[in-house]
Amino acid sequence: MDIVTPTEIKDIAWEGELVRPQIMRGGGSQTPVVTLGQHEFWTAAQAMETEVGKKWTPPLGGADYWLVRWACTLREPSGSVRITEATQTLYLRPKNPAAGERAAYAHSLLPDRLSVEDSTEINFGLKPELKFMGVEAKTGEVGAKITFRKVFPVIQSYNVGTPTPYWVFQSHLAHPLQGSQFVYAVIAAQPGSNGVRASIELVVTAETRLGPVRFGLPDEAKAHTSFTIP
């Protein structure tokens, strides 16, 4: 077994336009298009042995663990609609309701945080008494170079250890949201769960001529975004 993250979706679970809020329907507004990939999963033991070449010893407690991968591709419609953010939420519950609502949960999420760093440099004239000058450095002054750095989160995960983890994807010039995004989760099911029922929800925020608007999956997509593990 070889786990390699692909660059594009091969097996499609659902593809189509996202849904606008009811107040915006009609009127010909364009909406983003999404392709959702079929989920893929491996037992955590298989995944760990592939990655590190060693037998994996799970945490104490007797829970079952799986590594699961999801993918989505976002495409902006032509025109003035620009995708600025997307949130992908995973809903988990045990197959056996008697096990309790929190018997199935996300043990860990990958990536936990993926970011890019942006930096800029500004030259100042600096007086001997260490006061910044506006434009030019004069006699007795030295030039000072100041570097400003800022880290931009591109993907950030939340709610590890709960049945409703989610990832937030943010647009950045270095990582535009158009294209395929792949995420992983290690899913745990406590003894008596008899496996896991899961579903994916996607909400996309886009800048339109009317301002920021949130788009979601239509009802027909939800039949293709639910699955069981194993």
Backbone bond lengths (Angstrom), bond angles and torsions (degrees), N, CA, C in turn:
res aa  C-N    CA-C-N  psi(-1)  N-CA   C-N-CA  omega(-1)  CA-C   N-CA-C  phi
1 M - - - 1.457 - - 1.513 109.63 -
2 D 1.341 116.63 137.86 1.454 121.71 -179.09 1.519 108.42 -134.05
3 I 1.334 117.43 120.11 1.461 121.38 -179.35 1.523 108.14 -100.37
4 V 1.313 116.25 107.03 1.460 122.30 178.05 1.528 107.78 -126.74
5 T 1.320 116.91 126.55 1.462 119.74 179.04 1.521 109.55 -71.62
6 P 1.320 118.32 121.20 1.467 120.64 -179.10 1.525 111.07 -74.52
7 T 1.313 115.75 173.66 1.460 120.78 178.82 1.523 112.07 -100.01
8 E 1.318 117.56 -13.49 1.458 120.97 178.38 1.518 109.92 -149.63
9 I 1.325 116.14 161.13 1.461 122.14 -178.34 1.525 110.01 -76.05
10 K 1.319 115.92 131.19 1.458 121.08 178.39 1.528 111.76 -102.05
11 D 1.339 116.87 -44.34 1.468 121.34 -179.37 1.520 108.82 -108.98
12 I 1.337 116.87 114.50 1.464 122.45 -174.29 1.527 110.53 -91.37
13 A 1.335 115.62 129.95 1.458 121.11 173.77 1.528 110.72 -87.83
14 W 1.346 116.16 -42.54 1.470 120.50 177.63 1.518 108.79 -159.61
15 E 1.336 115.67 148.76 1.456 120.88 179.42 1.524 109.06 -145.87
16 G 1.318 116.77 135.91 1.453 119.49 178.27 1.517 112.12 165.89
17 E 1.325 115.20 -174.62 1.458 121.74 179.87 1.527 110.49 -79.26
18 L 1.323 115.28 144.65 1.454 120.17 173.17 1.528 109.52 -77.09
19 V 1.321 114.93 166.28 1.467 120.74 -174.31 1.522 109.82 -99.57
20 R 1.342 115.77 133.35 1.454 121.43 174.37 1.527 109.62 -81.50
21 P 1.327 117.09 158.29 1.474 118.68 173.17 1.525 110.62 -58.52
22 Q 1.312 116.44 154.06 1.461 121.59 -175.69 1.531 112.02 -55.40
23 I 1.325 117.47 -37.89 1.459 120.50 -176.15 1.514 112.60 -69.04
24 M 1.353 117.33 -15.05 1.454 120.09 -178.24 1.518 112.47 -106.51
25 R 1.314 118.20 -1.89 1.457 119.57 -176.83 1.524 110.92 -69.67
26 G 1.326 113.93 151.26 1.458 119.24 -173.31 1.518 108.80 80.92
27 G 1.251 120.45 -175.51 1.455 121.72 174.43 1.502 114.20 75.57
28 G 1.333 118.88 -2.19 1.453 121.13 173.04 1.515 116.38 76.59
29 S 1.350 119.20 14.75 1.459 120.08 178.33 1.516 109.92 -65.94
30 Q 1.317 116.42 140.60 1.451 120.75 -179.30 1.524 110.36 -86.14
31 T 1.317 116.33 149.35 1.457 121.11 -177.31 1.522 110.41 -127.00
32 P 1.351 117.13 152.71 1.468 120.13 176.33 1.527 111.13 -63.93
33 V 1.319 115.13 155.40 1.468 122.40 178.11 1.519 107.93 -114.23
34 V 1.332 117.46 139.43 1.456 121.84 -178.97 1.522 110.33 -127.66
35 T 1.314 115.37 145.02 1.467 122.79 168.91 1.518 107.37 -118.06
36 L 1.325 116.72 123.06 1.467 121.93 178.36 1.521 108.86 -104.75
37 G 1.325 116.09 130.17 1.456 120.52 179.72 1.519 111.87 -84.93
38 Q 1.329 115.48 156.00 1.461 120.26 172.73 1.529 109.25 -64.05
39 H 1.322 115.84 138.45 1.456 118.29 177.11 1.524 109.91 -67.48
40 E 1.316 116.63 151.87 1.471 123.21 175.52 1.518 107.81 -129.91
41 F 1.319 117.00 141.82 1.468 117.16 179.15 1.524 110.79 -144.39
42 W 1.332 113.40 155.50 1.452 123.82 177.66 1.531 107.13 -137.07
43 T 1.307 117.95 153.83 1.459 118.14 170.54 1.517 107.54 -65.37
44 A 1.327 115.97 147.21 1.458 119.42 -178.97 1.522 111.28 -60.28
45 A 1.339 116.90 -34.57 1.468 119.98 178.99 1.521 110.55 -62.58
46 Q 1.356 117.55 -44.35 1.458 120.78 177.08 1.516 111.05 -60.08
47 A 1.327 116.52 -45.92 1.456 120.84 -176.91 1.516 111.33 -64.04
48 M 1.320 118.10 -43.72 1.455 121.25 -177.95 1.521 111.21 -67.34
49 E 1.326 116.84 -40.28 1.459 119.50 179.54 1.525 110.84 -66.25
50 T 1.316 116.97 -32.49 1.456 120.49 176.70 1.520 110.57 -68.30
51 E 1.338 116.56 -41.79 1.450 120.69 -175.09 1.532 113.32 -76.67
52 V 1.310 117.30 -42.20 1.464 119.75 -173.58 1.522 113.44 -115.70
53 G 1.314 117.86 -6.56 1.458 120.74 176.88 1.513 113.78 71.12
54 K 1.323 117.15 22.94 1.457 120.60 -178.91 1.523 109.67 -131.15
55 K 1.307 115.16 154.92 1.466 120.02 175.61 1.521 108.51 -68.25
56 W 1.340 115.83 133.86 1.465 120.61 -176.76 1.512 110.60 -94.29
57 T 1.331 116.11 132.41 1.459 121.54 175.68 1.529 108.29 -105.41
58 P 1.325 118.70 112.08 1.467 120.79 -176.85 1.527 111.23 -69.45
59 P 1.332 117.43 161.88 1.468 120.49 175.94 1.524 110.66 -59.53
60 L 1.313 116.11 156.47 1.457 121.21 178.50 1.531 110.38 -64.47
61 G 1.323 116.10 150.59 1.455 120.20 177.19 1.512 113.84 127.25
62 G 1.335 117.24 -15.56 1.460 120.02 175.27 1.503 116.02 80.10
63 A 1.343 118.45 11.77 1.466 120.35 179.18 1.526 110.50 -73.10
64 D 1.320 115.68 156.33 1.463 121.68 172.70 1.525 108.72 -94.77
65 Y 1.340 116.17 145.58 1.466 121.05 -176.81 1.522 109.97 -130.87
66 W 1.337 114.97 139.45 1.466 121.08 175.52 1.527 109.38 -134.48
67 L 1.313 115.83 147.86 1.458 122.08 169.85 1.524 107.05 -97.89
68 V 1.336 117.20 124.72 1.467 121.95 -175.49 1.527 109.17 -123.94
69 R 1.341 115.68 141.03 1.469 120.73 179.39 1.522 110.15 -121.76
70 W 1.334 115.68 138.13 1.466 122.99 174.34 1.509 109.01 -126.56
71 A 1.317 114.95 156.87 1.461 119.93 178.64 1.517 110.06 -143.50
72 C 1.326 116.09 147.88 1.458 120.82 171.54 1.518 108.98 -145.86
73 T 1.315 115.55 148.70 1.456 121.99 176.10 1.520 108.11 -122.17
74 L 1.322 116.73 127.25 1.456 122.55 179.74 1.522 109.76 -106.50
75 R 1.330 115.28 140.66 1.466 119.97 176.99 1.529 108.80 -135.59
76 E 1.316 115.60 129.40 1.456 121.33 177.47 1.524 109.90 -80.50
77 P 1.331 117.29 139.96 1.463 118.77 174.55 1.527 109.76 -72.73
78 S 1.298 116.53 158.81 1.457 119.04 176.36 1.523 108.62 -67.53
79 G 1.314 116.18 148.36 1.462 119.08 -178.32 1.513 111.31 118.44
80 S 1.316 116.24 -148.98 1.464 121.58 -171.90 1.518 114.06 -97.47
81 V 1.330 119.37 6.61 1.467 122.34 -179.44 1.521 109.43 -85.13
82 R 1.347 117.12 125.57 1.459 121.69 -179.35 1.522 109.67 -129.16
83 I 1.330 117.33 123.86 1.463 121.97 179.76 1.527 109.50 -74.52
84 T 1.328 116.30 127.52 1.461 120.74 -179.13 1.525 113.13 -112.55
85 E 1.341 117.81 -25.61 1.471 120.03 -177.39 1.521 109.16 -159.34
86 A 1.323 115.91 150.74 1.464 121.44 174.83 1.524 108.32 -140.89
87 T 1.330 116.17 142.45 1.462 122.21 177.18 1.521 108.89 -123.37
88 Q 1.313 115.96 124.89 1.463 121.72 178.68 1.525 108.13 -113.85
89 T 1.336 116.61 116.56 1.465 122.50 -175.56 1.517 110.01 -110.41
90 L 1.310 115.94 137.77 1.455 123.07 178.55 1.521 108.66 -108.88
91 Y 1.332 116.89 124.90 1.464 121.98 178.04 1.525 108.95 -107.32
92 L 1.329 116.53 124.90 1.463 122.14 -175.39 1.528 110.58 -122.60
93 R 1.333 115.33 143.58 1.468 120.38 172.72 1.530 107.68 -155.71
94 P 1.325 117.34 150.90 1.466 119.37 179.71 1.522 110.96 -70.85
95 K 1.333 116.69 149.75 1.465 120.06 175.23 1.526 110.75 -62.79
96 N 1.310 115.80 -33.89 1.462 120.82 178.61 1.530 108.73 -95.25
97 P 1.336 119.83 105.84 1.468 121.59 -177.72 1.518 113.35 -58.22
98 A 1.335 116.90 -25.94 1.457 119.58 -177.89 1.525 112.05 -67.86
99 A 1.334 117.21 -15.48 1.468 120.35 -179.57 1.518 112.00 -72.44
100 G 1.328 117.51 -17.27 1.465 120.11 -179.71 1.522 111.48 103.14
101 E 1.335 116.29 148.10 1.459 121.59 -174.94 1.523 113.01 -59.98
102 R 1.310 118.15 -33.71 1.463 121.39 -175.05 1.528 112.59 -97.71
103 A 1.316 117.07 15.40 1.469 119.95 179.30 1.524 111.60 -72.88
104 A 1.330 118.01 -20.84 1.461 122.50 175.37 1.524 107.92 -115.63
105 Y 1.322 116.98 130.37 1.469 119.87 -174.84 1.524 109.89 -158.08
106 A 1.324 115.74 169.62 1.462 121.53 177.64 1.525 109.30 -88.27
107 H 1.318 116.40 113.85 1.459 120.74 178.22 1.522 110.82 -72.16
108 S 1.340 116.74 -37.05 1.461 121.82 176.84 1.522 109.25 -159.65
109 L 1.332 116.43 158.77 1.455 122.94 -178.99 1.524 109.56 -126.91
110 L 1.311 115.66 140.42 1.453 121.46 179.69 1.530 109.21 -131.85
111 P 1.339 120.17 131.48 1.461 123.68 -6.09 1.527 111.04 -73.38
112 D 1.322 115.33 147.76 1.459 119.80 174.99 1.525 109.39 -70.21
113 R 1.324 115.18 -42.67 1.462 121.64 177.19 1.520 108.04 -157.90
114 L 1.308 116.50 125.44 1.456 122.51 176.11 1.514 106.96 -121.52
115 S 1.333 117.63 124.34 1.452 119.78 -173.45 1.520 111.12 -137.00
116 V 1.317 115.25 165.42 1.463 122.06 173.31 1.516 107.48 -126.14
117 E 1.314 116.35 153.55 1.458 121.18 -179.74 1.505 109.99 -112.77
118 D 1.311 115.90 132.79 1.453 121.85 177.50 1.522 107.16 -116.30
119 S 1.320 117.80 143.23 1.460 120.11 -179.38 1.523 110.03 -142.71
120 T 1.311 115.86 154.63 1.453 121.49 175.69 1.524 108.18 -145.93
121 E 1.339 116.29 150.53 1.459 121.66 -179.77 1.527 109.64 -118.15
122 I 1.338 116.63 137.98 1.462 122.69 179.44 1.527 108.30 -127.42
123 N 1.307 116.32 131.13 1.460 121.62 177.85 1.529 110.34 -94.91
124 F 1.344 116.16 132.05 1.454 121.97 178.62 1.524 109.33 -123.50
125 G 1.338 115.46 153.22 1.458 119.34 164.74 1.517 107.91 -86.17
126 L 1.338 116.51 133.76 1.467 120.15 -173.62 1.519 109.72 -121.41
127 K 1.344 118.18 120.86 1.461 122.86 177.88 1.529 110.04 -72.10
128 P 1.353 117.49 159.94 1.474 119.98 178.12 1.517 113.06 -57.15
129 E 1.347 117.33 -32.06 1.471 118.52 179.38 1.523 111.65 -84.03
130 L 1.321 116.24 17.00 1.465 123.15 174.28 1.522 112.58 63.64
131 K 1.338 115.10 45.39 1.455 119.95 172.34 1.521 108.70 -110.84
132 F 1.316 116.07 137.41 1.459 119.60 -179.82 1.516 110.53 -73.80
133 M 1.343 115.70 138.11 1.452 122.51 175.20 1.517 109.93 -98.87
134 G 1.320 115.71 159.23 1.449 119.51 -176.01 1.516 114.19 -73.72
135 V 1.360 118.46 -58.88 1.450 119.61 -170.48 1.515 112.36 -125.10
136 E 1.355 118.38 -57.93 1.456 121.23 -172.53 1.520 110.88 -111.58
137 A 1.331 115.32 145.29 1.464 120.87 173.57 1.521 108.63 -89.92
138 K 1.341 118.04 132.50 1.457 122.58 -178.62 1.525 110.24 -106.15
139 T 1.356 116.46 -176.90 1.459 121.35 -178.36 1.525 110.39 -56.84
140 G 1.316 116.12 134.77 1.450 120.45 -179.75 1.517 113.69 85.49
141 E 1.324 116.41 0.70 1.461 120.62 178.84 1.522 109.64 -109.15
142 V 1.282 117.66 157.09 1.455 122.43 177.84 1.518 108.93 -123.21
143 G 1.332 114.76 152.92 1.459 118.88 177.46 1.515 110.64 -79.37
144 A 1.305 116.41 139.13 1.462 121.37 178.29 1.520 109.51 -122.36
145 K 1.307 116.49 135.39 1.461 121.69 178.02 1.522 108.27 -112.34
146 I 1.313 115.78 123.58 1.466 121.09 -179.83 1.517 108.63 -116.30
147 T 1.325 116.04 130.48 1.461 121.76 179.17 1.521 109.63 -106.27
148 F 1.320 116.31 125.78 1.463 122.25 176.56 1.520 108.09 -103.47
149 R 1.304 116.98 128.57 1.459 121.56 178.89 1.524 109.95 -121.33
150 K 1.305 114.45 142.91 1.460 119.96 179.89 1.524 108.01 -142.11
151 V 1.311 116.23 133.15 1.461 121.27 178.97 1.521 108.78 -101.40
152 F 1.329 116.45 126.13 1.454 122.18 -179.25 1.527 109.54 -106.18
153 P 1.333 118.97 119.25 1.467 118.98 174.91 1.528 109.97 -71.21
154 V 1.313 116.44 128.92 1.459 121.80 176.98 1.522 109.42 -97.44
155 I 1.335 116.44 -44.73 1.462 121.51 172.47 1.528 107.83 -128.98
156 Q 1.306 117.06 130.58 1.464 122.00 178.34 1.523 108.20 -133.74
157 S 1.335 116.98 129.56 1.458 120.61 179.53 1.526 110.64 -99.88
158 Y 1.338 115.21 153.83 1.464 121.69 -177.91 1.534 109.44 -141.28
159 N 1.336 114.68 161.55 1.474 123.27 171.76 1.529 113.50 66.47
160 V 1.328 117.91 33.98 1.459 119.53 171.54 1.527 109.06 -60.36
161 G 1.328 116.61 140.84 1.458 121.05 179.73 1.515 113.97 88.27
162 T 1.347 117.09 6.16 1.460 121.08 -179.37 1.531 109.85 -124.16
163 P 1.338 117.81 168.78 1.473 120.87 177.15 1.527 113.26 -79.20
164 T 1.353 118.33 -3.45 1.471 120.37 -177.35 1.530 110.94 -129.91
165 P 1.321 118.18 62.52 1.462 119.60 176.65 1.530 110.58 -74.94
166 Y 1.323 116.59 160.85 1.457 118.79 177.36 1.535 110.91 -155.57
167 W 1.326 113.76 159.66 1.460 122.00 176.78 1.521 108.39 -118.26
168 V 1.336 116.58 140.95 1.457 121.85 174.08 1.527 107.84 -112.48
169 F 1.330 116.20 124.39 1.460 122.97 178.01 1.524 107.67 -105.06
170 Q 1.327 116.55 125.97 1.455 120.32 179.92 1.521 110.40 -117.17
171 S 1.320 115.02 144.65 1.454 120.30 -178.17 1.528 110.82 -76.43
172 H 1.312 116.12 140.35 1.460 122.94 175.42 1.517 107.10 -148.69
173 L 1.328 117.20 148.64 1.459 120.33 -178.07 1.519 111.72 -55.64
174 A 1.352 116.39 -35.76 1.467 119.87 -179.47 1.520 112.23 -77.63
175 H 1.331 117.05 -21.02 1.464 121.62 -178.19 1.523 109.31 -140.96
176 P 1.325 119.69 75.37 1.458 120.56 178.19 1.522 110.80 -63.79
177 L 1.321 115.66 152.72 1.460 120.14 -176.91 1.521 112.73 -74.32
178 Q 1.315 118.04 -19.45 1.460 118.80 176.14 1.526 109.05 -66.26
179 G 1.302 116.43 134.54 1.460 120.95 -177.30 1.510 110.15 118.75
180 S 1.332 116.63 -175.79 1.466 122.21 -173.98 1.521 111.39 -91.85
181 Q 1.326 115.12 136.77 1.456 122.63 176.34 1.529 107.88 -120.39
182 F 1.344 116.82 130.17 1.464 122.01 179.14 1.524 109.01 -117.76
183 V 1.316 116.78 132.78 1.461 121.50 176.97 1.527 109.04 -132.75
184 Y 1.320 115.24 156.94 1.461 122.65 -179.22 1.529 109.48 -127.42
185 A 1.323 115.68 153.80 1.460 121.74 171.71 1.516 108.90 -142.81
186 V 1.319 115.98 142.01 1.467 120.64 168.98 1.520 106.18 -94.30
187 I 1.332 116.03 113.48 1.463 122.60 -176.26 1.525 109.28 -98.18
188 A 1.316 115.64 133.69 1.465 121.74 178.88 1.521 110.07 -114.60
189 A 1.330 115.85 142.72 1.465 121.92 175.53 1.519 108.22 -131.54
190 Q 1.314 116.66 120.27 1.457 121.72 -178.47 1.533 110.62 -67.84
191 P 1.345 117.80 157.58 1.463 120.80 178.01 1.528 111.62 -51.77
192 G 1.339 115.62 138.30 1.450 120.61 -178.88 1.512 114.14 91.40
193 S 1.349 117.24 -4.69 1.461 120.01 -178.91 1.526 112.48 -74.50
194 N 1.330 116.94 -27.60 1.467 122.31 -177.20 1.525 112.90 60.42
195 G 1.323 116.43 31.82 1.461 120.80 -178.84 1.523 111.70 101.70
196 V 1.321 116.16 -173.39 1.462 121.96 -172.70 1.525 110.64 -130.73
197 R 1.320 115.81 138.05 1.467 121.82 167.38 1.529 107.06 -101.13
198 A 1.318 116.61 137.25 1.460 119.62 -175.53 1.519 110.73 -142.63
199 S 1.326 115.15 157.22 1.464 121.24 173.69 1.522 108.58 -150.52
200 I 1.341 114.95 156.04 1.461 122.64 -178.40 1.522 108.87 -116.04
201 E 1.333 115.78 136.64 1.457 121.75 174.16 1.534 108.19 -122.05
202 L 1.306 117.04 140.77 1.460 121.93 -179.02 1.515 109.57 -127.84
203 V 1.331 116.68 128.99 1.462 123.14 175.36 1.516 107.74 -125.53
204 V 1.319 116.67 128.11 1.465 122.48 -177.34 1.525 108.66 -117.42
205 T 1.329 116.43 131.28 1.455 121.78 174.29 1.522 108.65 -101.58
206 A 1.326 116.00 128.92 1.461 120.46 -178.52 1.518 109.59 -131.34
207 E 1.316 114.87 147.54 1.459 121.38 175.53 1.522 107.75 -89.82
208 T 1.323 116.35 120.42 1.457 121.94 -178.44 1.532 109.18 -120.73
209 R 1.319 115.64 178.62 1.468 119.74 178.31 1.518 111.24 -64.99
210 L 1.342 117.76 -17.10 1.465 121.78 177.79 1.520 112.43 -97.63
211 G 1.349 116.51 3.32 1.450 120.60 -177.31 1.517 111.19 106.22
212 P 1.347 118.77 -170.40 1.469 121.42 179.80 1.525 111.24 -65.49
213 V 1.321 115.98 132.61 1.472 122.03 179.29 1.517 108.45 -134.12
214 R 1.344 116.07 139.52 1.464 121.11 177.58 1.527 109.62 -98.94
215 F 1.331 114.72 134.65 1.459 121.90 179.30 1.523 108.51 -118.81
216 G 1.348 116.27 146.86 1.462 120.63 -179.93 1.507 112.29 -132.99
217 L 1.322 116.05 179.72 1.459 121.48 178.94 1.523 110.58 -75.45
218 P 1.323 118.28 140.49 1.469 120.53 174.38 1.524 110.19 -72.02
219 D 1.310 117.00 163.88 1.463 121.79 -178.24 1.526 111.94 -58.37
220 E 1.349 117.07 -37.74 1.462 119.08 -177.18 1.526 112.86 -65.48
221 A 1.347 116.75 -22.85 1.465 120.06 -179.61 1.520 111.33 -75.13
222 K 1.316 116.66 -27.46 1.462 119.88 -172.10 1.521 112.91 -67.14
223 A 1.332 117.25 -24.42 1.463 119.92 175.70 1.520 111.55 -68.60
224 H 1.337 117.27 -19.55 1.464 121.65 -177.96 1.527 112.34 -102.32
225 T 1.311 116.92 -2.54 1.461 119.88 -177.85 1.533 111.94 -111.61
226 S 1.324 117.08 11.01 1.465 121.92 174.51 1.518 109.48 -108.09
227 F 1.325 117.13 143.82 1.459 120.55 -176.96 1.527 108.68 -160.05
228 T 1.310 115.72 172.50 1.462 121.69 178.43 1.528 110.21 -122.30
229 I 1.311 116.47 154.59 1.453 124.58 175.94 1.510 107.03 -133.00
230 P 1.321 122.55 125.22 1.477 122.96 -2.73 1.515 109.58 -82.06
